[in-house]
Amino acid sequence: MKHLLYITNARIPTEKAHGVQIMKSCEAFARTGARVTLIVPRRVNALKENPFRYYGVKPVFSIRKISSPDFFRIPFFPRSAAFFLHAVIFALAAVTQLFFRHSKDAIYYSRDYVTLFFLCLFGFHPIAEIHDYRASRPKRAIGFIAARAKKIVVNSEGTFAALNAHYALARGKCAVVSNGVDPLFFAVKESRDEARMKLGMPKDAFIIGYVGGLETIGREKGVATLLEAFHVLSHAAKRYIVYVVGGPASRAQQYKKRATELGIPPHQAVFTGHIPYTDIPLYLKAMDAVVIPLPATEHALTTSPIKLFEFFAAGKVIIASDLPALRAHLNEKNALFFEPENARDLAQKMQFIAEHPEEKDRLSRQAALDATNHTWDSRAKNIIDFIA
């Protein structure tokens, strides 16, 4: 039985999507038969819940936390400097421990650059998992990782293309493996009406949802376009409601203010803020359609959004920006597309799906069927087979 050590500088649990990806990946790696240890820093964390319970993950792997200074707690300390210092100290501490405590026959795996750099420097030849590479020019540290990593796993064809343009990666060394989903986690027993009753949602409204983080690297992810589209749509009938589920709270407040400026009544635009991950399946069950309103930025070329696969598993009608990274998994059989950042086009697509229940049912069935092709377990097996 191989020992896979997943080392990454992440606060676990976290309200951000990478926490889901890390925990679900470790669970799936363990189910391939590997002995898995997740190594993360010990951080002050407002989320006190047990990580396995928080993510609905079975405790089939172990979590080891390494103490390192938490510079984020120091008032007025620059956040960029705090992040860099914390990342370097954690990586040095983790890699030093590994050097003395573990066999080099183990599989060393990471998704953050600083840890990967030190793993390569100490001669471990790790598996590098790289997400959303968007550097405008080559970076020597990443080139060092690309040359010395045993294998590289990337989340999308866009990420591979961007990396390959800078570091000339051989396909035999690099594999494109998208994110995944646990279909059973989203197979809630409640009906749509029962889910709405539990969540205090109106039974007869057509509910459109956005579920996920509201920003990435400080940039918004298209919810402003969704609100503008809903403003257009809300004039057509009063039976529409939009639910925006996710944080951070500061961005949710900005959107709430924007909805007010657009004249959308509070009962028609609901902002929940961050919710526990285990509550997401119930919210999705209650919704009629979900929107992925990504703007046409460089992020849209490299992303592999976990929420897309979660929407599949929940059997949701997906209305998405027409972007290449989303087209990698979406098509006319399982989604509706709108022109990115075009609020009027999005409003038309939302109204169309509300007025055509047979199309809604067809897209929903296909989404649920497609979820079976994107499980965390199949993803883990593909990676293990690739790196074996």
ZIHU-V430162 format. One record per residue. N is the residue number from 1. RES is the residue in one small letter. PSI is psi in whole degrees, -180 to 180 (none if undefined). Layout:
# ZIHU-V430162
N,RES,PSI
N,RES,PSI
This chain:
# ZIHU-V430162
1,m,119
2,k,146
3,h,114
4,l,118
5,l,112
6,y,107
7,i,122
8,t,143
9,n,80
10,a,142
11,r,120
12,i,124
13,p,161
14,t,154
15,e,-6
16,k,157
17,a,-28
18,h,-25
19,g,-42
20,v,-47
21,q,-42
22,i,-50
23,m,-43
24,k,-36
25,s,-44
26,c,-41
27,e,-45
28,a,-39
29,f,-42
30,a,-34
31,r,-12
32,t,-9
33,g,-5
34,a,150
35,r,120
36,v,134
37,t,124
38,l,124
39,i,118
40,v,164
41,p,153
42,r,115
43,r,151
44,v,131
45,n,124
46,a,-23
47,l,109
48,k,-8
49,e,151
50,n,130
51,p,-38
52,f,-40
53,r,-40
54,y,-40
55,y,1
56,g,39
57,v,139
58,k,142
59,p,62
60,v,4
61,f,168
62,s,155
63,i,126
64,r,129
65,k,133
66,i,128
67,s,134
68,s,152
69,p,136
70,d,90
71,f,-14
72,f,-18
73,r,-11
74,i,119
75,p,137
76,f,6
77,f,128
78,p,132
79,r,-37
80,s,-41
81,a,-39
82,a,-44
83,f,-45
84,f,-49
85,l,-44
86,h,-43
87,a,-43
88,v,-46
89,i,-42
90,f,-47
91,a,-43
92,l,-44
93,a,-45
94,a,-47
95,v,-36
96,t,-45
97,q,-43
98,l,-36
99,f,-36
100,f,-18
101,r,-16
102,h,152
103,s,146
104,k,-3
105,d,-12
106,a,165
107,i,122
108,y,126
109,y,135
110,s,161
111,r,8
112,d,142
113,y,-41
114,v,-46
115,t,-44
116,l,-39
117,f,-47
118,f,-33
119,l,-44
120,c,-40
121,l,-36
122,f,3
123,g,25
124,f,-21
125,h,68
126,p,171
127,i,122
128,a,121
129,e,120
130,i,130
131,h,137
132,d,49
133,y,123
134,r,22
135,a,142
136,s,-21
137,r,162
138,p,148
139,k,133
140,r,-38
141,a,-41
142,i,-35
143,g,-39
144,f,-44
145,i,-46
146,a,-35
147,a,-32
148,r,-12
149,a,145
150,k,-47
151,k,159
152,i,130
153,v,127
154,v,157
155,n,-16
156,s,161
157,e,-34
158,g,-41
159,t,-43
160,f,-45
161,a,-42
162,a,-43
163,l,-45
164,n,-33
165,a,-29
166,h,-31
167,y,5
168,a,65
169,l,136
170,a,139
171,r,-31
172,g,-21
173,k,-17
174,c,135
175,a,141
176,v,116
177,v,112
178,s,171
179,n,178
180,g,-164
181,v,157
182,d,98
183,p,-35
184,l,-32
185,f,-30
186,f,2
187,a,70
188,v,150
189,k,-22
190,e,146
191,s,173
192,r,-45
193,d,-37
194,e,-39
195,a,-42
196,r,-39
197,m,-43
198,k,-35
199,l,-1
200,g,31
201,m,148
202,p,139
203,k,-37
204,d,-4
205,a,156
206,f,113
207,i,122
208,i,136
209,g,150
210,y,126
211,v,120
212,g,-179
213,g,146
214,l,-7
215,e,159
216,t,127
217,i,41
218,g,-2
219,r,141
220,e,158
221,k,27
222,g,4
223,v,-29
224,a,-41
225,t,-40
226,l,-43
227,l,-40
228,e,-39
229,a,-41
230,f,-33
231,h,-42
232,v,-45
233,l,-37
234,s,-19
235,h,-21
236,a,-36
237,a,158
238,k,7
239,r,-2
240,y,141
241,i,141
242,v,132
243,y,124
244,v,110
245,v,110
246,g,171
247,g,-173
248,p,165
249,a,-36
250,s,-41
251,r,-37
252,a,-39
253,q,-38
254,q,-43
255,y,-36
256,k,-42
257,k,-41
258,r,-40
259,a,-40
260,t,-43
261,e,-33
262,l,-7
263,g,19
264,i,121
265,p,147
266,p,-31
267,h,-11
268,q,-12
269,a,103
270,v,129
271,f,112
272,t,-20
273,g,-167
274,h,138
275,i,158
276,p,144
277,y,-35
278,t,-12
279,d,-14
280,i,-44
281,p,-36
282,l,-42
283,y,-44
284,l,-38
285,k,-35
286,a,-16
287,m,151
288,d,-35
289,a,153
290,v,152
291,v,137
292,i,92
293,p,39
294,l,134
295,p,165
296,a,73
297,t,179
298,e,-28
299,h,-35
300,a,-14
301,l,-22
302,t,-7
303,t,154
304,s,76
305,p,128
306,i,-36
307,k,-28
308,l,-47
309,f,-31
310,e,-38
311,f,-40
312,f,-54
313,a,-33
314,a,-4
315,g,41
316,k,148
317,v,126
318,i,127
319,i,115
320,a,151
321,s,140
322,d,88
323,l,147
324,p,-41
325,a,-34
326,l,-34
327,r,-17
328,a,-25
329,h,-18
330,l,150
331,n,-177
332,e,-14
333,k,-25
334,n,9
335,a,163
336,l,144
337,f,150
338,f,158
339,e,127
340,p,135
341,e,13
342,n,97
343,a,-37
344,r,-39
345,d,-42
346,l,-42
347,a,-41
348,q,-40
349,k,-38
350,m,-42
351,q,-38
352,f,-47
353,i,-29
354,a,-30
355,e,-1
356,h,79
357,p,-30
358,e,-36
359,e,-38
360,k,-45
361,d,-39
362,r,-47
363,l,-37
364,s,-45
365,r,-42
366,q,-39
367,a,-46
368,a,-38
369,l,-41
370,d,-22
371,a,-31
372,t,-16
373,n,-1
374,h,47
375,t,155
376,w,-37
377,d,-45
378,s,-35
379,r,-47
380,a,-42
381,k,-42
382,n,-41
383,i,-46
384,i,-42
385,d,-39
386,f,-41
387,i,-8
388,a,none
